Amino acid sequence: MSDFFRSGSKGRTFKAFWDEMGNSVNLKELSQRLQLSQTTVSRALNGYPEVSPATRARVAEMAEQLGYMPNSQARRLATGRSMAIGHVIPRSIHEMMNPIFLEFIAGAGETYSKHGYDMILSVVEDADEEEAYRQIATRKKADGVIIHGPSRTEHRHKLLQGLNLPFVVHGRIPGAEEETSWIDMNNRRAFERATNLLLDLGHTRIALLNGLEYMDFAHRRREGFENALAARNLTADPELMRSADMTEPFGCDNAISMLRLDNPPTAFLVSSMITAIGVARAVGQCGLQTGKDVSIITHDDALSFLPNSGEVPIFTCTRSSVRYAGQKAAELLLDMISDPFQKPSSLHLDAELIIGQSTGPAP
C-alpha cells in the first residue's frame, strides 16, 4: 500500500485508486447512474451520518443492482475503520459455544456481510478476556464488539466505555439499561405466560429446568415462573428447580430423577429446545407419554437446523428467533459506529406462545 504514496503514484487521485480496487462497476459509474457526486456516494456506502438515510438507502440499492462492492482495503483507507466487528468468548461460558450461539452469529454475520464488514471471533481463557478487549481497542482490530451472556454482576461494559469501543449487549445488564445499547427477549414475560398456560391446564407440580442462573436471561425466566405461581398463591418447589448448561443430558437426567419422586411433576418448563428433547426422552423412558401424562413447554430459539414446525408443532413453546436477534444487534452496532454521538438504543422483543403437541390437561 505504501507504493500509492510514492512518486510513482503522482497524479493519481484517491478516487482513482478506489476505482482500481473495486469491481467492474467503479465508483464513478455508480455516481453517474445516481446523479450524485463520487464523494457523496462514497460517504453513503460507508455510513457517514451526514448523508441522509434515504440517500444511503438509494445508493445501497443501486450498488447492489450494479454489483458494485468496494474493496475492503480501500474502504478501510477511506473511512479510517477496520471494517470488522469483534466477538470475545471466554471459555467458561459453555452455553454460549453451542448451536444457539452459532445461530446468533449467523444472523449477525448476514448483517456484517451486507454492509461490508468482517467478523472476528476470539475464544479466550477467562483471565485473558479483558486483555482481548484492550487489544481490539488499542490495535484497532475491530470497530465495535458485541457482549454475549451478560451476568447479574456484569462489568465488561465499564471496561468498553473506558476504552471508547462501541458495543451492543445481547441481553441486558441490570441497572445499566439506560446507558448501554442492547437487544433482549422479554424473558420474564415469556416464562410467566408459559407458566400461566400450565396452571390453566390444571398443573400445580411444575418443574423448571433453567439455564445458568447467574446469567441475566435465566434469572429473569425464573422470576417469570415464580411470579406466575405467586399470583395464584402457589410456591415454587425447590426440589423441582434445576439450572445448568442447557444440554440434552441435563434435561434427560434431571427429568428422570424428578419423575421418580413420590410426588413427581406433571409438567416441565424448559429453557431450551435442546434440553426439552432430553426431557421428552426421559418421559418415554419412564413409560409415560408427552402431552398426556406429562406436559412440556420449552423456549424455542427458532433454530434453522432444529425446527419445531408442522401444522401442530411437536413442542408447545415460547418462540423468539435468535438469528433475528443477531441481525438486529449487528444493525444497532453498525448504526452506533456510523454515528458515535447517538444516544444508546435498545430493542425489547416479545416471544410468541405457540401451542403444540406437548401440553395437555393435568392427569
Residue frames relative to the residue before (quaternion, step in Angstrom):
aa qw qx qy qz dx dy dz
M 1.0000 0.0000 0.0000 0.0000 0.00 0.00 0.00
S 0.5860 0.6007 -0.3838 0.3853 3.59 1.09 -0.60
D 0.5492 0.6252 -0.3971 0.3871 3.61 1.15 -0.51
F 0.5874 0.5944 -0.3737 0.4025 3.58 1.05 -0.62
F 0.7374 0.4168 -0.2221 0.4828 3.56 1.05 -0.74
R 0.5626 0.6002 -0.3971 0.4069 3.60 1.23 0.05
S 0.7455 -0.4297 0.2694 0.4324 3.54 -1.31 0.17
G 0.5840 0.6039 -0.3689 0.3977 3.58 1.14 -0.56
S 0.6891 0.4628 -0.2815 0.4813 3.59 1.17 -0.43
K 0.2977 0.7830 -0.5033 0.2121 3.58 1.27 0.22
G 0.8022 0.2739 -0.2262 0.4800 3.53 -0.92 0.96
R 0.6007 0.5490 -0.3767 0.4425 3.58 1.19 -0.24
T 0.3029 -0.7256 0.5860 0.1958 3.54 -1.04 0.75
F 0.6255 -0.5309 0.3941 0.4144 3.54 -1.23 0.32
K 0.6236 0.5439 -0.3497 0.4393 3.59 1.02 -0.75
A 0.6311 0.5189 -0.3404 0.4654 3.59 1.07 -0.73
F 0.6244 0.5339 -0.3249 0.4685 3.55 1.06 -0.81
W 0.6237 0.5411 -0.3192 0.4651 3.56 1.01 -0.89
D 0.6742 0.5169 -0.2965 0.4363 3.54 0.85 -1.04
E 0.6500 0.5272 -0.3225 0.4422 3.57 0.95 -0.84
M 0.7108 0.4522 -0.2517 0.4764 3.55 1.10 -0.73
G 0.5845 0.5952 -0.3694 0.4095 3.60 1.22 -0.21
N 0.6626 -0.4706 0.3867 0.4359 3.55 -1.29 -0.41
S 0.7814 -0.3259 0.2274 0.4811 3.57 -1.28 -0.25
V 0.6813 0.3639 -0.2626 0.5784 3.59 1.17 -0.55
N 0.1629 -0.8284 0.5296 0.0823 3.56 -0.48 1.14
L 0.7427 -0.4294 0.2853 0.4274 3.53 -1.34 0.15
K 0.6310 0.5457 -0.3346 0.4383 3.58 1.00 -0.79
E 0.6742 0.4895 -0.2928 0.4692 3.58 0.91 -0.95
L 0.6394 0.5268 -0.3223 0.4579 3.55 1.01 -0.81
S 0.6764 0.4889 -0.2979 0.4633 3.58 0.91 -0.91
Q 0.6263 0.5329 -0.3421 0.4546 3.60 1.05 -0.68
R 0.6498 0.5138 -0.3211 0.4590 3.57 0.96 -0.82
L 0.7200 0.4372 -0.2365 0.4844 3.56 1.07 -0.78
Q 0.2977 -0.7609 0.5033 0.2813 3.57 1.33 -0.42
L 0.5084 0.5764 -0.4467 0.4580 3.51 0.95 1.05
S 0.5791 -0.5681 0.4378 0.3877 3.56 -1.20 0.39
Q 0.6049 -0.5631 0.4143 0.3814 3.56 -1.19 0.51
T 0.6112 0.5547 -0.3493 0.4436 3.58 1.07 -0.70
T 0.6632 0.5008 -0.3067 0.4639 3.58 0.92 -0.90
V 0.6545 0.5085 -0.3146 0.4627 3.57 0.94 -0.90
S 0.6467 0.5240 -0.3160 0.4554 3.57 0.94 -0.89
R 0.6848 0.4769 -0.2880 0.4697 3.56 0.90 -0.91
A 0.6251 0.5368 -0.3365 0.4560 3.58 1.05 -0.72
L 0.6704 0.5092 -0.2944 0.4523 3.57 0.94 -0.90
N 0.7568 0.3818 -0.1944 0.4936 3.54 1.12 -0.65
G 0.5871 -0.6765 0.3278 0.3004 3.53 1.24 0.53
Y 0.2822 0.7664 -0.5368 0.2116 3.59 1.08 0.52
P 0.4987 -0.7051 0.4160 0.2849 3.63 -0.81 0.98
E 0.6152 0.5705 -0.3624 0.4058 3.62 1.13 -0.46
V 0.6115 0.4898 -0.3538 0.5108 3.58 1.30 -0.14
S 0.4853 -0.6958 0.4424 0.2910 3.59 -0.74 1.04
P 0.6166 -0.5601 0.4020 0.3802 3.60 -1.15 0.58
A 0.6301 0.5432 -0.3379 0.4401 3.59 1.03 -0.78
T 0.6675 0.4888 -0.2974 0.4766 3.58 0.98 -0.87
R 0.6330 0.5311 -0.3325 0.4546 3.57 0.96 -0.81
A 0.6597 0.5068 -0.3074 0.4621 3.56 0.98 -0.87
R 0.6538 0.5124 -0.3144 0.4595 3.60 0.98 -0.84
V 0.6550 0.5061 -0.3088 0.4685 3.57 0.97 -0.86
A 0.6605 0.5133 -0.3091 0.4524 3.59 0.92 -0.91
E 0.6515 0.5200 -0.3144 0.4542 3.56 0.99 -0.82
M 0.6729 0.4834 -0.2977 0.4742 3.59 0.92 -0.89
A 0.6304 0.5394 -0.3334 0.4478 3.59 1.01 -0.84
E 0.6565 0.4999 -0.3100 0.4721 3.57 1.01 -0.81
Q 0.6423 0.5335 -0.3246 0.4444 3.59 0.97 -0.83
L 0.7460 0.4025 -0.2114 0.4865 3.56 0.98 -0.89
G 0.4680 -0.6951 0.4365 0.3275 3.57 1.26 -0.11
Y 0.3885 0.7272 -0.4819 0.2966 3.57 1.17 0.54
M 0.1100 0.7720 -0.6191 0.0927 3.56 -0.84 1.00
P 0.3087 -0.7787 0.5125 0.1887 3.60 -0.27 1.21
N 0.5635 -0.6072 0.4472 0.3372 3.52 -1.02 0.80
S 0.5405 -0.6640 0.4087 0.3161 3.58 -0.88 0.97
Q 0.6197 0.5413 -0.3512 0.4467 3.58 1.07 -0.66
A 0.6485 0.5034 -0.3129 0.4776 3.56 1.02 -0.78
R 0.6379 0.5250 -0.3294 0.4570 3.57 1.01 -0.77
R 0.6317 0.5278 -0.3419 0.4534 3.57 0.99 -0.73
L 0.6544 0.5010 -0.3098 0.4741 3.56 1.00 -0.80
A 0.6823 0.5123 -0.2904 0.4331 3.55 0.93 -0.89
T 0.7903 0.3430 -0.1591 0.4822 3.57 0.96 -0.86
G 0.3853 -0.7078 0.5026 0.3128 3.58 1.12 -0.50
R 0.5729 0.5847 -0.3777 0.4328 3.57 1.25 0.32
S 0.5444 -0.6110 0.4608 0.3434 3.55 -1.27 0.35
M 0.2586 -0.7844 0.5080 0.2447 3.59 1.26 -0.51
A 0.6143 0.4830 -0.3731 0.5002 3.56 0.99 0.94
I 0.2236 -0.7413 0.6184 0.1344 3.54 -1.27 0.56
G 0.2926 -0.7939 0.5160 0.1338 3.56 -0.92 0.91
H 0.0754 -0.7422 0.6637 0.0539 3.54 -1.24 0.68
V 0.0877 -0.8015 0.5914 0.0129 3.59 -0.54 1.18
I 0.0605 -0.8201 0.5683 -0.0283 3.57 -0.61 1.18
P 0.2705 -0.7560 0.5707 0.1723 3.63 -0.53 1.09
R 0.5902 -0.6275 0.3796 0.3375 3.57 -0.99 0.83
S 0.6316 0.5730 -0.3459 0.3912 3.61 1.04 -0.65
I 0.6354 0.5095 -0.3495 0.4632 3.61 1.13 -0.47
H 0.1498 -0.8454 0.5083 0.0678 3.54 0.47 1.26
E 0.7187 0.4766 -0.2930 0.4129 3.55 0.78 -0.94
M 0.5546 0.5728 -0.4121 0.4410 3.59 1.22 -0.13
M 0.7105 0.4238 -0.2566 0.4997 3.59 1.09 -0.66
N 0.4894 0.6287 -0.4540 0.3988 3.56 0.74 1.08
P 0.7478 -0.4124 0.2479 0.4575 3.61 -1.22 0.08
I 0.5950 0.5606 -0.3742 0.4378 3.62 1.10 -0.57
F 0.6506 0.4977 -0.3070 0.4845 3.56 0.98 -0.86
L 0.6613 0.5137 -0.3143 0.4472 3.57 0.93 -0.85
E 0.6169 0.5325 -0.3445 0.4660 3.59 1.10 -0.64
F 0.6224 0.5256 -0.3285 0.4779 3.58 1.05 -0.77
I 0.6598 0.5122 -0.2973 0.4625 3.56 0.93 -0.95
A 0.6257 0.5345 -0.3416 0.4540 3.60 1.02 -0.76
G 0.6609 0.5001 -0.3076 0.4674 3.58 0.96 -0.84
A 0.6573 0.4974 -0.3081 0.4749 3.56 0.93 -0.89
G 0.6491 0.5413 -0.3149 0.4318 3.57 0.97 -0.87
E 0.6011 0.5560 -0.3567 0.4498 3.58 1.09 -0.66
T 0.6722 0.4845 -0.2912 0.4781 3.56 0.98 -0.86
Y 0.6297 0.5328 -0.3399 0.4519 3.60 0.94 -0.84
S 0.6731 0.5120 -0.2944 0.4452 3.55 0.84 -1.02
K 0.6369 0.5483 -0.3191 0.4380 3.56 0.98 -0.87
H 0.7639 0.3462 -0.1781 0.5147 3.58 1.08 -0.73
G 0.5924 -0.6274 0.3516 0.3630 3.59 1.22 0.35
Y 0.5161 0.6377 -0.4203 0.3877 3.59 1.16 0.49
D 0.3383 -0.6938 0.5957 0.2222 3.54 -1.24 0.59
M 0.3215 -0.7299 0.5690 0.2003 3.56 -1.30 0.27
I 0.1455 -0.7618 0.6265 0.0765 3.55 -0.99 0.91
L 0.0698 -0.7970 0.6000 0.0019 3.57 -0.66 1.13
S 0.0256 -0.8201 0.5701 -0.0426 3.58 -0.55 1.19
V 0.1245 -0.7594 0.6357 0.0601 3.57 -0.74 1.09
V 0.0005 -0.8358 0.5434 -0.0783 3.58 -0.48 1.22
E 0.5814 -0.5226 0.4742 0.4049 3.53 -1.31 0.25
D 0.6510 -0.5487 0.3520 0.3889 3.57 -1.10 0.67
A 0.6837 0.5088 -0.2885 0.4364 3.55 0.91 -0.95
D 0.7073 0.4593 -0.2557 0.4726 3.60 1.21 -0.44
E 0.4060 0.7518 -0.4600 0.2415 3.59 1.25 -0.06
E 0.6825 0.4799 -0.3052 0.4590 3.61 0.78 -0.95
E 0.6471 0.5173 -0.3249 0.4563 3.58 0.97 -0.80
A 0.6006 0.5549 -0.3602 0.4491 3.59 1.07 -0.67
Y 0.6578 0.4900 -0.3093 0.4812 3.59 0.96 -0.82
R 0.6424 0.5231 -0.3286 0.4536 3.58 0.98 -0.80
Q 0.6480 0.5163 -0.3161 0.4622 3.57 0.99 -0.80
I 0.6252 0.5336 -0.3373 0.4590 3.57 1.00 -0.78
A 0.7019 0.4707 -0.2679 0.4626 3.57 0.93 -0.92
T 0.7365 0.4411 -0.2586 0.4428 3.60 0.71 -1.02
R 0.7370 0.3845 -0.2253 0.5082 3.59 1.05 -0.71
K 0.3661 -0.7623 0.4601 0.2706 3.55 1.36 0.03
K 0.1967 0.8119 -0.5175 0.1851 3.54 0.97 0.92
A 0.7866 0.0623 -0.0289 0.6137 3.59 1.21 -0.53
D 0.4835 -0.6760 0.4823 0.2767 3.55 -1.19 0.58
G 0.7918 -0.0444 0.0359 0.6081 3.59 1.25 -0.25
V 0.2395 -0.7635 0.5838 0.1375 3.55 -1.28 0.23
I 0.2971 -0.7031 0.6065 0.2225 3.53 -1.35 0.28
I 0.3072 -0.7367 0.5781 0.1695 3.56 -0.90 1.00
H 0.1600 -0.7956 0.5808 0.0639 3.56 -0.82 1.05
G 0.8675 0.1707 -0.0937 0.4577 3.54 -1.25 0.53
P 0.0588 0.8206 -0.5668 0.0443 3.63 0.68 0.96
S 0.3292 -0.7454 0.5518 0.1774 3.54 -1.00 0.87
R 0.6642 -0.4889 0.3763 0.4222 3.56 -1.30 0.05
T 0.7460 0.2970 -0.1864 0.5662 3.59 1.22 -0.41
E 0.1065 0.8559 -0.4970 0.0951 3.56 1.04 0.85
H 0.0416 -0.8122 0.5818 0.0083 3.58 -1.09 0.77
R 0.4688 0.7123 -0.4400 0.2815 3.61 1.21 -0.27
H 0.6039 0.5791 -0.3644 0.4089 3.59 1.07 -0.66
K 0.6137 0.5480 -0.3478 0.4495 3.59 1.10 -0.66
L 0.6400 0.5201 -0.3170 0.4683 3.55 1.00 -0.84
L 0.6969 0.4792 -0.2783 0.4552 3.59 0.83 -0.99
Q 0.6064 0.5316 -0.3536 0.4740 3.59 1.08 -0.63
G 0.6649 0.5039 -0.2963 0.4650 3.57 1.00 -0.83
L 0.6857 0.4612 -0.2669 0.4958 3.57 1.16 -0.65
N 0.3423 -0.7560 0.4777 0.2885 3.58 1.34 -0.18
L 0.4134 0.6882 -0.4718 0.3645 3.55 1.04 0.89
P 0.4175 -0.7215 0.4837 0.2668 3.64 -0.51 1.10
F 0.0588 0.8010 -0.5927 0.0608 3.58 -1.05 0.77
V 0.1611 -0.7261 0.6575 0.1207 3.50 -1.37 0.42
V 0.3288 -0.7471 0.5491 0.1794 3.56 -1.01 0.85
H 0.2428 -0.7135 0.6336 0.1745 3.58 -0.95 0.89
G 0.6950 0.2631 -0.2538 0.6192 3.49 0.07 1.40
R 0.4261 -0.6821 0.5151 0.2963 3.56 -1.22 -0.41
I 0.3131 -0.7190 0.5866 0.2021 3.53 -1.20 0.60
P 0.4359 -0.7215 0.4651 0.2702 3.60 -0.48 1.13
G 0.8218 0.2084 -0.1807 0.4985 3.55 -0.82 1.05
A 0.7337 0.3772 -0.2302 0.5162 3.60 1.24 -0.20
E 0.2926 0.7971 -0.4905 0.1961 3.58 1.20 0.37
E 0.6963 0.4873 -0.2795 0.4468 3.61 1.02 -0.74
E 0.7452 0.4221 -0.2179 0.4680 3.58 1.10 -0.64
T 0.7238 0.3695 -0.2316 0.5348 3.58 1.27 -0.04
S 0.3928 -0.6626 0.5719 0.2821 3.55 -1.29 0.36
W 0.0875 0.8189 -0.5555 0.1147 3.57 -0.81 0.97
I 0.1531 -0.7287 0.6531 0.1380 3.51 -1.40 0.27
D 0.1127 0.8048 -0.5678 0.1308 3.55 -0.79 1.01
M 0.4236 -0.6407 0.5687 0.2945 3.52 -1.27 0.45
N 0.4859 -0.6339 0.5070 0.3241 3.57 -1.15 0.59
N 0.1549 -0.8502 0.4994 0.0620 3.54 0.35 1.31
R 0.6414 0.5312 -0.3354 0.4404 3.57 0.94 -0.83
R 0.6829 0.4878 -0.2821 0.4648 3.56 0.86 -0.99
A 0.6373 0.5450 -0.3341 0.4303 3.60 0.94 -0.85
F 0.7384 0.4138 -0.2428 0.4740 3.58 0.81 -0.94
E 0.5654 0.5547 -0.3879 0.4714 3.56 1.22 -0.36
R 0.6590 0.4982 -0.3026 0.4753 3.61 0.94 -0.86
A 0.6547 0.5142 -0.3173 0.4543 3.58 0.95 -0.87
T 0.6544 0.5069 -0.3073 0.4695 3.57 0.96 -0.85
N 0.6401 0.5275 -0.3234 0.4555 3.59 0.98 -0.81
L 0.6168 0.5375 -0.3503 0.4559 3.59 1.04 -0.71
L 0.6672 0.4896 -0.3017 0.4734 3.58 0.93 -0.88
L 0.6415 0.5141 -0.3228 0.4690 3.59 1.00 -0.77
D 0.6359 0.5266 -0.3237 0.4621 3.59 1.03 -0.79
L 0.6709 0.4826 -0.2845 0.4858 3.58 1.17 -0.61
G 0.6156 -0.5970 0.3216 0.4015 3.57 1.32 0.07
H 0.4947 0.6567 -0.4356 0.3665 3.59 1.24 0.07
T 0.0398 -0.7865 0.6158 0.0247 3.56 -0.98 0.87
R 0.6595 0.4067 -0.2958 0.5587 3.59 1.26 -0.33
I 0.1320 0.8116 -0.5443 0.1661 3.55 0.16 1.35
A 0.2390 -0.7693 0.5794 0.1238 3.56 -0.82 1.03
L 0.2040 -0.7555 0.6111 0.1191 3.56 -1.15 0.70
L 0.0488 -0.7558 0.6529 0.0099 3.57 -0.77 1.12
N 0.0426 -0.8596 0.5035 -0.0754 3.51 -0.10 1.39
G 0.5729 -0.5379 0.4722 0.3993 3.53 -1.34 0.09
L 0.7273 -0.3943 0.3068 0.4706 3.57 -1.30 -0.08
E 0.3312 -0.8256 0.4281 0.1596 3.55 -0.41 1.23
Y 0.5048 0.5750 -0.4756 0.4340 3.60 1.17 0.27
M 0.5981 0.5293 -0.3568 0.4846 3.56 1.30 -0.21
D 0.5882 -0.6496 0.3528 0.3280 3.55 -0.89 0.96
F 0.6494 0.5345 -0.3460 0.4157 3.61 0.86 -0.88
A 0.6814 0.4891 -0.2906 0.4604 3.59 0.95 -0.90
H 0.6137 0.5417 -0.3443 0.4598 3.58 1.05 -0.71
R 0.6678 0.4937 -0.3013 0.4685 3.59 0.95 -0.85
R 0.6272 0.5304 -0.3397 0.4581 3.59 1.03 -0.70
R 0.6379 0.5081 -0.3259 0.4783 3.57 0.99 -0.78
E 0.6288 0.5358 -0.3378 0.4510 3.59 0.96 -0.79
G 0.6477 0.5202 -0.3208 0.4550 3.59 0.95 -0.87
F 0.6385 0.5315 -0.3037 0.4664 3.56 1.02 -0.90
E 0.7094 0.4571 -0.2621 0.4681 3.57 0.80 -1.01
N 0.6299 0.5436 -0.3398 0.4385 3.60 1.02 -0.76
A 0.6550 0.5117 -0.3161 0.4574 3.58 0.97 -0.86
L 0.6494 0.5042 -0.3178 0.4723 3.58 0.99 -0.79
A 0.6673 0.5198 -0.3052 0.4374 3.56 0.89 -0.95
A 0.6227 0.5552 -0.3376 0.4359 3.59 1.07 -0.73
R 0.7281 0.3526 -0.2220 0.5443 3.60 1.24 -0.38
N 0.5354 -0.6647 0.3732 0.3636 3.55 1.27 0.52
L 0.5050 0.6038 -0.4472 0.4248 3.54 1.05 0.83
T 0.2580 -0.7581 0.5812 0.1444 3.56 -1.21 0.52
A 0.4911 -0.6517 0.4902 0.3062 3.57 -0.98 0.84
D 0.3508 -0.7265 0.5566 0.1984 3.56 -0.99 0.89
P 0.4358 -0.7208 0.4707 0.2626 3.64 -0.53 1.12
E 0.6067 0.5727 -0.3501 0.4259 3.59 1.15 -0.61
L 0.7292 0.3943 -0.2174 0.5153 3.59 1.24 -0.46
M 0.6332 0.5041 -0.3390 0.4795 3.60 1.17 0.45
R 0.0680 0.7895 -0.6032 0.0902 3.56 -0.70 1.12
S 0.0470 -0.7851 0.6162 0.0407 3.59 -1.18 0.55
A 0.2115 0.7479 -0.6018 0.1840 3.55 -1.02 0.88
D 0.7036 -0.3460 0.3410 0.5186 3.58 -1.26 -0.28
M 0.4359 -0.7413 0.4557 0.2299 3.55 -0.87 0.98
T 0.1930 0.7931 -0.5413 0.2020 3.56 0.32 1.31
E 0.6433 -0.5166 0.3958 0.4033 3.57 -1.29 0.24
P 0.6616 0.4893 -0.3329 0.4604 3.68 0.85 -0.77
F 0.5832 0.5661 -0.3729 0.4477 3.61 1.07 -0.67
G 0.6809 0.4836 -0.2890 0.4680 3.58 0.93 -0.88
C 0.6973 0.4892 -0.2818 0.4417 3.55 0.83 -0.99
D 0.7007 0.4885 -0.2857 0.4345 3.59 0.73 -1.04
N 0.7046 0.4565 -0.2777 0.4670 3.58 0.88 -0.91
A 0.6262 0.5303 -0.3460 0.4550 3.59 1.03 -0.69
I 0.6364 0.5223 -0.3343 0.4587 3.60 0.96 -0.82
S 0.6807 0.4881 -0.3069 0.4520 3.60 0.83 -0.94
M 0.6641 0.4937 -0.3085 0.4691 3.61 1.02 -0.74
L 0.6733 0.5067 -0.3007 0.4466 3.59 0.94 -0.84
R 0.6624 0.4879 -0.2993 0.4833 3.60 1.26 -0.33
L 0.4426 0.6826 -0.4611 0.3543 3.57 1.30 0.10
D 0.6220 -0.5368 0.4090 0.3971 3.57 -1.25 0.40
N 0.7686 0.1634 -0.0980 0.6108 3.57 1.11 -0.70
P 0.0679 -0.8641 0.4978 0.0296 3.61 0.44 1.20
P 0.5754 -0.5631 0.4490 0.3877 3.57 -1.24 0.28
T 0.3219 -0.7221 0.5727 0.2168 3.55 -1.21 0.52
A 0.7837 0.1717 -0.1043 0.5877 3.57 1.29 -0.13
F 0.1965 -0.7573 0.6144 0.1019 3.54 -1.28 0.62
L 0.1437 -0.7265 0.6655 0.0928 3.53 -1.10 0.84
V 0.0732 -0.8488 0.5198 -0.0635 3.55 -0.47 1.29
S 0.4508 -0.7448 0.4413 0.2177 3.58 -0.94 0.91
S 0.8044 0.1847 -0.0905 0.5573 3.61 1.18 -0.23
M 0.5629 -0.5966 0.4593 0.3411 3.55 -1.10 0.74
I 0.6323 0.5410 -0.3345 0.4423 3.57 1.00 -0.82
T 0.6627 0.4828 -0.2956 0.4902 3.59 0.97 -0.84
A 0.6337 0.5502 -0.3307 0.4317 3.59 1.01 -0.81
I 0.5940 0.5492 -0.3621 0.4631 3.59 1.09 -0.63
G 0.6424 0.5126 -0.3148 0.4748 3.57 1.06 -0.73
V 0.6316 0.5201 -0.3320 0.4695 3.59 1.02 -0.77
A 0.6537 0.5110 -0.3145 0.4612 3.59 0.92 -0.89
R 0.6267 0.5239 -0.3374 0.4679 3.60 1.05 -0.73
A 0.6521 0.5163 -0.3115 0.4595 3.58 0.99 -0.83
V 0.6180 0.5456 -0.3426 0.4506 3.58 1.00 -0.81
G 0.6723 0.4953 -0.2893 0.4681 3.57 0.95 -0.91
Q 0.6620 0.5138 -0.3078 0.4506 3.59 0.97 -0.84
C 0.6756 0.4648 -0.2838 0.4970 3.58 1.21 -0.52
G 0.5415 -0.6591 0.3793 0.3585 3.58 1.28 0.21
L 0.5422 0.6087 -0.3867 0.4313 3.55 1.23 0.50
Q 0.3704 -0.7249 0.5402 0.2133 3.55 -1.28 0.29
T 0.4270 -0.6996 0.5170 0.2469 3.55 -0.85 1.05
G 0.7813 0.2973 -0.2487 0.4893 3.54 -0.94 0.94
K 0.7325 0.3356 -0.2134 0.5524 3.58 1.24 -0.37
D 0.7848 0.2611 -0.1381 0.5449 3.57 0.69 -1.10
V 0.7895 0.0866 -0.0062 0.6076 3.57 1.07 -0.82
S 0.2421 -0.7671 0.5794 0.1315 3.56 -0.91 0.95
I 0.1075 -0.7786 0.6163 0.0480 3.56 -1.17 0.69
I 0.0055 -0.7341 0.6786 0.0236 3.55 -1.07 0.87
T 0.0675 -0.8074 0.5861 0.0044 3.55 -0.87 0.96
H 0.4284 -0.6203 0.5536 0.3538 3.53 -1.30 0.11
D 0.1820 -0.7866 0.5874 0.0550 3.54 -0.87 1.06
D 0.2504 -0.7870 0.5513 0.1179 3.58 -0.63 1.16
A 0.4459 -0.7126 0.4327 0.3257 3.58 1.31 0.27
L 0.1080 0.8226 -0.5451 0.1201 3.57 0.86 0.99
S 0.4924 -0.6990 0.4366 0.2799 3.56 -0.81 1.02
F 0.7273 0.4266 -0.2416 0.4802 3.61 1.06 -0.72
L 0.7563 0.2830 -0.1633 0.5668 3.59 1.28 -0.20
P 0.0336 0.8608 -0.5068 0.0325 3.60 0.66 1.09
N 0.2441 -0.7184 0.6351 0.1449 3.53 -1.04 0.88
S 0.2376 0.8308 -0.4487 0.2279 3.52 0.65 1.21
G 0.4388 0.6729 -0.5321 0.2676 3.52 -1.34 -0.24
E 0.6874 -0.4692 0.3437 0.4350 3.55 -1.27 0.28
V 0.7400 0.0702 -0.0634 0.6659 3.55 1.16 -0.73
P 0.3650 -0.7673 0.4770 0.2247 3.63 -0.27 1.21
I 0.6284 -0.5439 0.3991 0.3873 3.56 -1.20 0.52
F 0.8077 0.2095 -0.0878 0.5441 3.57 0.83 -1.02
T 0.3960 -0.6035 0.6272 0.2924 3.52 -1.21 0.63
C 0.0573 0.8412 -0.5248 0.1174 3.58 -0.73 1.00
T 0.3379 -0.6019 0.6552 0.3068 3.45 -1.47 0.11
R 0.1065 -0.8451 0.5239 0.0033 3.58 -0.60 1.10
S 0.1625 0.7418 -0.6380 0.1276 3.55 -0.97 0.98
S 0.3996 -0.7607 0.4616 0.2206 3.58 -0.56 1.15
V 0.3193 -0.7503 0.5489 0.1837 3.57 -0.65 1.12
R 0.5740 0.5701 -0.3807 0.4478 3.61 1.17 -0.46
Y 0.6376 0.5076 -0.3115 0.4886 3.56 1.03 -0.84
A 0.6219 0.5362 -0.3404 0.4581 3.59 1.00 -0.78
G 0.6403 0.5228 -0.3226 0.4610 3.59 1.02 -0.77
Q 0.6396 0.5269 -0.3193 0.4598 3.57 0.99 -0.85
K 0.7178 0.4541 -0.2580 0.4605 3.56 0.84 -1.00
A 0.6096 0.5404 -0.3565 0.4575 3.61 1.04 -0.66
A 0.6477 0.5117 -0.3101 0.4717 3.57 1.00 -0.84
E 0.6393 0.5220 -0.3274 0.4600 3.58 0.99 -0.79
L 0.6305 0.5310 -0.3300 0.4600 3.58 0.97 -0.85
L 0.6859 0.4948 -0.2852 0.4510 3.56 0.91 -0.95
L 0.6645 0.4932 -0.3128 0.4662 3.60 0.92 -0.83
D 0.6054 0.5362 -0.3508 0.4721 3.59 1.11 -0.62
M 0.6439 0.5186 -0.3156 0.4656 3.58 0.99 -0.80
I 0.6562 0.5155 -0.3078 0.4570 3.56 0.99 -0.87
S 0.6871 0.4774 -0.2872 0.4664 3.59 0.97 -0.82
D 0.7840 0.1333 -0.0785 0.6012 3.60 1.17 -0.55
P 0.1854 -0.8475 0.4879 0.0964 3.60 0.24 1.27
F 0.6925 0.5013 -0.2834 0.4346 3.60 1.15 -0.44
Q 0.4737 0.6737 -0.4532 0.3410 3.59 1.22 0.03
K 0.5501 -0.6164 0.4545 0.3330 3.55 -1.20 0.59
P 0.6272 -0.5286 0.3953 0.4136 3.61 -1.17 0.47
S 0.1114 -0.7855 0.6069 0.0460 3.55 -1.09 0.75
S 0.1368 -0.7994 0.5827 0.0525 3.54 -1.20 0.47
L 0.1716 -0.7541 0.6254 0.1034 3.52 -1.33 0.38
H 0.1115 -0.8004 0.5889 0.0112 3.56 -0.56 1.25
L 0.1684 -0.8270 0.5339 0.0521 3.57 -0.39 1.24
D 0.2779 -0.7333 0.5941 0.1790 3.57 -1.07 0.76
A 0.3750 -0.7175 0.5440 0.2205 3.56 -1.02 0.81
E 0.4241 -0.6586 0.5563 0.2773 3.54 -1.19 0.62
L 0.2764 -0.7137 0.6097 0.2062 3.55 -1.19 0.54
I 0.0890 -0.8230 0.5606 -0.0204 3.56 -0.39 1.32
I 0.2792 -0.7642 0.5584 0.1617 3.59 -0.77 1.03
G 0.0366 -0.8118 0.5822 -0.0252 3.55 -0.76 1.11
Q 0.7488 -0.4187 0.3030 0.4150 3.52 -1.30 -0.42
S 0.6337 0.6115 -0.3137 0.3552 3.59 1.21 -0.36
T 0.7127 0.4038 -0.2716 0.5051 3.61 1.21 0.11
G 0.1088 0.7691 -0.6246 0.0802 3.51 -1.21 0.63
P 0.7213 -0.4141 0.3044 0.4643 3.60 -1.26 0.05
A 0.5818 -0.5763 0.4422 0.3659 3.54 -1.20 0.61
P 0.4514 -0.6912 0.4815 0.2942 3.62 -0.84 0.86
